[in-house]
């Protein structure tokens, strides 16, 4: 894939999809941490914060990609 042939719409869409995937996986990890059996085994990663931040990033990138796609007339 040529960097010159890749449009900004494609890049924003791909990174937005990746951010959605990370947000989903962080949400799964956060749910598993909430329902753990051993209450003394806590995670050092704030999964809820990771999930929220990547969700916001995914929404912003996807909205930007959709706006750029409609603006380009494609």
N, C-alpha and C positions, 0 to 999 in steps of 0.2 A: 504494500500500500504506500503510495507516494504521499509525502506530507503536502506537496503542492496541490494534489487532487482532492485532498480531504477538506471539506468545508467546515466552517465553524458550527454549523447546525449539527453535523455528524459528531463533532468532538464534544459539544455540549450535551448532546443526547447520550453519547456513550459514557461520559463521566457521570451524568445524572443517573443512568441505569446502574452503574457501579456503586454510586452512593446509595441508591435504593437497596441494593443487595447488602451492603455493609450495615445499613440501618436495620434491615430485616434480621440479619444474623445477630446484631447487638441486642435487638428486642428478644430474640429467642434465648440468648445467654442471660439476659436480665430476668426473664421468666423462670429459667432453670435455677438461677440464684435465689429467687424469691421462694421457690418450692423445694429447697434443699432439705435433706433429712438431718444432716449434721449442722446445727446452727452455729458451731464454732468455726466452720470453714467458710470464711467470707472472702470475697474476691477483692483484689486491689484495684481492679479496673471499674470505674463508674459506668456500668453498661447503660443505665438509663440516660445519662448525659451524652454518651456516644451515640445512642439511638436517636435522641432528639436533635443533636447537631447535624448528623448525617441525613436525617429526614428533611431538615430545613435546607441543607445544601442540595439535596436531590430535587426538592420542589423548585428551588430557585433556578437550578441549571436546566431542568426540564421545561420550565416556563420560558426561560430565555431561548431555548432551542425551538420551542413551538412558535414563539413570537418572531424569531429570525426566519423560520421556515415560511410563515405566512407573509412576512415582509418581502421575502425574495420572490414570491409568486410561484413557488414550486408546488 
